[in-house]
Amino acid sequence: MVAVTPREGSNLRYAWQVCAVTSLGLVLIGIAGSTLNVALPTVVRHFHADAMQSSWILLSFLLVNTASVVFFGRVADLLGRREVYLAGFALFTVASLLAGLSPDVWFLIAMRVLQAVGAAMILANGTVIITDAFPPEKLSQGMGVYFGVMSVAQLAGPTVGGLIAETAGWQWIFWVNVPAGLVALVVGAIVLRKMPRQPKEPVDALGNILLFTAMSAALLALNETGTGGLTSPVVLAGAGVFLALLPLIVLVERRAPNPVMRLQLFAGRLLACANLASFCNSLARSALVLVVALYFQAARGVDAFEAGLSVLPVPIGLGLASPLVGVLGRWVSPYALSIGGATLSAAGLGTLMLTADPATPYWVIAIGLFVAGCGSGTFLTGNTTQVMQALPAGSLGVVNGFRVMVMNVGMVISVGLSLSVLSASVSPELRAQVYAGTLSKLSPVAVEQLMGGFQRAYGVLFAVAVAGAVLAAFARSQRVPASRDSTSR
């Protein structure tokens, strides 16, 4: 038995207090995202939003969050991680309050942008604060609890969102974040210690602008593909801008003293493949709850509350797997956990792809969702621990922001691609009915067409999940076995 000194015991207690505080941030963001995924049709019907506006209620948050998370990682290095983290809670809470007061859909989208900025300030720093607080041998346990709490938020979100949408009104989908944000802000201010600031260095403003522009162009093109086809002027222009900016981004980032995209992180096989595997898993995972919720509302005609109950196997699987894997991390390498999780995710999505039909028994769908959720929880804990242990300690804020950005890029593409593939299966005049969840009441023929779209959407996500499993297998140190490498730090 290993003796624990009072100082070590005190540090470990503080580490778990930090884990509790940062987990509150994931609860806030997780509930906010998952409630809207299920309640989107209710919001769409209230504002009479068209297909483009409907998709941008979701995509505006993902785009801005993705483009700004690395920026706030650098800002936190300069101004103080605790201060930026708490400011993120405050901004997210205020934006949630105002979102519930939205007079029209464009004001709502603007508030979603502010929510995204607050979320970026939280996400860019939460994992780093945990990494700094926990000793290396306990890090996998902290990460397991951290992502397990995220799954609890996602577990409650769909049910809460569906219930709120059907009873209290769409405004409370956003207002429910306000008390949670205030609690997180107060507890964080009490618990979190100030962390040393890094030397002041310039922020890569040009890199942030170029990255945001390129991703906006790509998203516009992707979103328009389902409506106007590949030859649409918007699609061609967006794709052209994106392709033209790619070499410029590489050139600027190579010369920037503090680049928003640290391309050298891809120089080694472990970090390159681990980050790419994270991208693939995020792309395969992020739109799943949204697609399945739309399936139950648009194809089966259930209400938002029942749809929220129907997607529960995903967060249940994630919630069970994450803390269990965190404990297993003491004996099983993060490398092995990443591969196993990615493989489970692919198996769950493959099940959904093969059984996409309005008459499929729910228990079959539930198994696919549960397996996919278990896979995501296992992968997230293993992959995050693997990456964070391999990162240089002197610039955790920026490089963790890059890691989160990679996952967020996957989320952005996942939602845009899935909605585009799904809605392309029906005629343009019926696409708004898909987002509103009313298609099943209008045309059985259109529902049959829509099922082809669901099958193709699941197929795309399955193929990406398989690619993630392959990349996870390549994410191994070329010098020593992954298990040794992870324990040597």
Residue pairs with C-beta under 8 A, 6 or more apart in sequence:
4 12
11 133
11 135
12 135
12 138
14 133
14 193
15 130
15 133
15 134
15 135
15 138
15 142
16 142
17 191
18 129
18 130
18 133
18 191
18 192
19 130
19 133
19 134
19 142
19 145
19 146
20 187
20 191
21 184
21 187
21 188
21 191
21 192
22 126
22 127
22 129
22 130
22 146
23 145
23 146
23 149
23 150
24 180
24 183
24 184
24 187
24 188
25 85
25 88
25 89
25 122
25 123
25 126
25 184
26 126
26 146
26 147
26 149
26 150
26 153
27 149
27 150
27 152
27 153
27 180
27 184
28 89
28 92
28 122
28 153
28 177
28 180
28 181
28 184
29 92
29 119
29 122
29 123
29 153
30 150
30 151
30 152
30 153
30 154
30 157
31 153
31 154
31 156
31 157
31 160
31 176
31 177
31 180
32 92
32 96
32 115
32 119
32 157
32 174
32 177
33 61
33 154
33 157
34 153
34 154
34 156
34 157
34 158
34 161
34 289
34 315
35 157
35 158
35 160
35 161
35 164
35 173
35 176
36 43
36 57
36 58
36 161
36 173
37 58
37 157
37 158
37 161
37 289
37 290
37 293
38 157
38 158
38 161
38 162
38 165
38 289
38 293
38 304
38 307
38 308
38 311
39 161
39 162
39 164
39 165
39 170
39 173
39 304
40 54
40 57
40 58
40 290
40 293
40 435
41 294
41 297
41 304
41 435
41 436
41 437
41 438
42 165
42 166
42 170
42 173
42 304
43 49
43 57
43 108
43 165
43 170
43 173
44 53
44 54
44 57
44 432
44 435
44 436
45 436
45 438
46 170
47 53
47 104
47 105
47 108
49 57
49 105
49 432
49 435
50 432
51 227
51 423
51 428
51 431
51 432
51 434
51 435
52 223
52 227
53 105
53 106
53 109
54 432
54 435
54 436
55 223
55 415
55 416
55 419
55 435
56 109
56 223
57 105
57 108
57 109
57 112
58 290
58 415
59 219
59 223
59 412
59 415
59 416
60 109
60 112
60 113
60 116
61 112
61 113
61 115
61 116
61 119
62 116
62 408
62 411
62 412
62 415
63 116
63 212
63 215
63 216
63 219
63 412
64 113
64 116
64 117
64 120
65 116
65 117
65 119
65 120
65 123
65 408
66 215
66 405
66 408
66 409
66 411
66 412
67 208
67 211
67 212
67 215
67 405
68 116
68 117
68 120
68 208
68 212
69 120
69 123
69 124
69 401
69 404
69 405
69 408
70 124
70 208
70 260
70 261
70 398
70 401
70 402
70 404
70 405
71 120
71 203
71 204
71 208
71 260
71 401
72 84
72 88
72 120
72 121
72 124
72 125
72 401
73 124
73 125
73 128
73 397
73 398
73 399
73 400
73 401
73 402
73 404
74 201
74 203
74 204
74 258
74 260
74 397
74 398
74 401
75 84
75 203
76 83
76 84
76 85
76 121
76 124
76 125
76 128
76 397
77 197
77 198
77 201
77 395
77 397
77 398
78 197
78 198
78 200
78 201
78 203
79 197
80 194
80 195
80 197
81 125
81 128
81 129
81 195
81 397
82 129
82 188
82 192
82 193
82 194
82 195
84 121
84 124
84 125
85 121
85 122
85 125
85 126
85 129
85 188
85 192
86 185
86 188
86 189
86 192
87 118
87 121
88 117
88 118
88 119
88 120
88 121
88 122
88 125
89 118
89 122
89 181
89 184
89 185
89 188
90 118
90 181
90 185
91 114
91 117
91 118
91 121
92 115
92 118
92 119
92 122
92 177
92 181
93 118
93 177
93 178
93 181
93 182
93 185
94 114
95 111
95 112
95 114
95 115
95 117
95 118
96 111
96 115
96 174
96 175
96 177
96 178
96 181
97 174
97 175
97 178
98 111
98 114
99 108
99 111
99 112
99 115
99 174
100 171
100 172
100 173
100 174
100 175
101 171
102 108
102 111
111 174
123 404
124 397
124 400
124 401
124 404
125 397
125 400
126 146
127 143
127 146
127 384
127 388
127 400
127 403
127 404
128 396
128 397
128 400
129 192
129 195
130 139
130 142
130 143
130 146
131 139
131 388
131 396
131 400
132 195
132 396
133 142
134 141
134 142
136 389
136 487
136 489
137 330
137 487
139 385
139 388
139 389
140 325
140 326
140 329
140 330
140 334
140 381
140 385
141 326
141 327
141 329
141 330
142 326
143 326
143 329
143 381
143 384
143 385
143 388
144 322
144 323
144 324
144 325
144 326
144 327
144 329
144 381
145 322
145 323
145 326
146 322
147 318
147 322
147 326
147 377
147 380
147 381
147 384
148 318
148 319
148 322
148 323
148 326
148 377
150 318
150 322
151 315
151 316
151 317
151 318
151 319
151 321
151 322
151 373
151 377
152 315
152 319
153 315
154 289
154 314
154 315
154 318
154 319
155 312
155 315
155 316
155 318
155 319
156 315
157 308
157 315
158 289
158 293
158 307
158 308
158 309
158 311
158 312
158 315
159 305
159 308
159 309
159 312
160 176
160 308
161 173
161 304
161 308
162 303
162 304
162 305
162 306
162 307
162 308
162 309
163 305
163 308
164 170
164 172
164 173
164 176
165 173
165 304
165 305
166 303
166 304
166 305
198 394
198 395
198 397
201 257
201 258
202 257
202 258
203 258
204 253
204 256
204 258
204 259
204 260
206 252
206 256
207 249
207 252
207 253
207 256
207 259
207 260
207 261
208 260
210 245
210 248
210 249
210 252
211 249
211 260
211 261
213 241
213 245
214 241
214 242
214 245
214 246
214 249
215 242
215 409
215 412
217 237
217 238
217 239
217 241
217 242
217 245
218 238
218 239
218 242
218 413
219 238
219 412
219 416
220 234
220 238
221 234
221 235
221 236
221 237
221 238
221 239
221 242
222 238
222 413
222 416
222 417
222 420
223 416
223 419
223 420
224 232
224 234
224 235
224 238
225 232
225 235
225 420
225 424
226 419
226 420
226 421
226 422
226 423
226 424
226 431
227 423
227 428
227 431
228 234
228 235
229 235
249 261
250 263
252 259
253 259
253 260
253 261
253 262
253 263
254 263
258 398
260 402
261 402
261 405
262 398
262 399
262 402
265 271
265 272
265 275
265 399
265 402
266 272
266 275
269 474
269 475
269 476
269 477
269 478
270 386
270 390
270 475
270 476
270 477
270 478
270 482
270 485
271 387
271 390
271 391
271 475
272 475
273 471
273 472
273 474
273 475
273 476
274 338
274 383
274 386
274 387
274 390
274 471
274 472
274 475
275 387
275 402
275 403
275 406
276 406
276 471
277 338
277 342
277 379
277 383
277 468
277 469
277 471
277 472
277 475
278 383
278 387
278 403
278 406
278 407
278 410
278 468
279 406
279 407
279 409
279 410
279 468
280 342
280 410
280 464
280 465
280 467
280 468
280 471
281 341
281 342
281 345
281 376
281 379
281 380
281 383
281 410
281 465
281 468
282 406
282 407
282 408
282 409
282 410
282 411
282 414
283 410
283 411
283 413
283 414
283 417
283 461
283 464
283 468
284 345
284 346
284 349
284 410
284 414
284 461
284 462
284 464
284 465
284 468
285 345
285 372
285 376
285 410
285 414
286 410
286 411
286 414
286 415
287 414
287 415
287 417
287 418
287 419
287 457
287 461
288 314
288 349
288 369
288 372
288 461
289 311
289 314
290 415
290 418
290 419
291 418
291 422
291 454
291 457
291 458
291 461
292 310
292 311
292 314
292 352
292 365
292 369
293 307
293 308
293 310
293 311
294 422
294 434
294 435
294 437
295 356
295 454
296 302
296 306
296 307
296 310
296 311
297 303
297 304
297 307
297 437
297 440
298 433
298 434
298 437
298 438
298 439
298 440
298 447
298 450
299 358
299 439
299 440
299 447
299 450
299 451
299 454
300 358
300 440
301 440
301 441
302 310
304 437
307 437
310 362
310 365
311 369
313 366
313 367
313 369
313 370
313 373
314 369
314 370
314 372
314 373
314 376
315 373
316 370
316 373
317 369
317 370
317 371
317 372
317 373
317 374
317 375
317 376
317 377
318 373
318 374
318 376
318 377
318 380
319 373
319 377
320 374
320 377
321 341
321 373
321 374
321 375
321 376
321 377
321 378
321 381
322 377
322 378
322 380
322 381
325 337
325 341
325 377
325 378
325 381
325 382
326 381
328 337
329 337
329 381
329 382
329 385
333 481
333 482
333 483
333 486
334 381
334 382
334 383
334 385
334 386
334 389
334 482
334 486
335 382
335 386
335 472
335 475
335 476
335 482
335 483
335 486
336 382
336 482
336 483
337 378
337 379
337 381
337 382
337 383
337 385
338 378
338 379
338 382
338 383
338 386
338 472
338 475
339 469
339 472
339 473
340 375
340 378
340 379
340 382
341 374
341 375
341 376
341 377
341 378
341 379
341 380
341 381
341 382
341 383
341 472
342 375
342 379
342 465
342 468
342 469
342 471
342 472
343 375
343 469
344 371
344 372
344 374
344 375
344 378
344 379
345 371
345 372
345 375
345 376
345 379
345 465
345 468
345 469
346 375
346 462
346 465
346 466
346 468
346 469
347 371
347 372
347 375
348 367
348 368
348 369
348 370
348 371
348 372
348 373
348 374
348 375
349 368
349 372
349 458
349 461
349 462
349 465
350 368
350 462
351 364
351 367
351 368
351 371
352 365
352 368
352 369
352 372
352 458
352 462
353 455
353 458
353 459
353 461
353 462
355 364
355 365
355 368
356 451
356 454
356 455
356 458
357 451
358 447
358 451
375 465
379 468
379 472
383 472
383 475
384 403
385 486
386 475
386 482
386 486
387 403
388 396
388 400
388 403
389 485
389 486
389 489
390 485
391 399
391 400
391 403
392 399
414 461
417 460
418 457
418 460
418 461
421 453
421 456
421 457
421 460
422 434
422 450
422 453
422 454
422 456
422 457
423 431
423 434
423 435
423 453
424 453
425 449
425 450
425 452
425 453
425 456
426 434
426 439
426 446
426 449
426 450
426 453
427 446
430 439
430 442
430 443
430 446
433 439
433 442
433 446
434 450
439 446
439 447
439 450
440 447
476 482
477 485
479 485
480 488
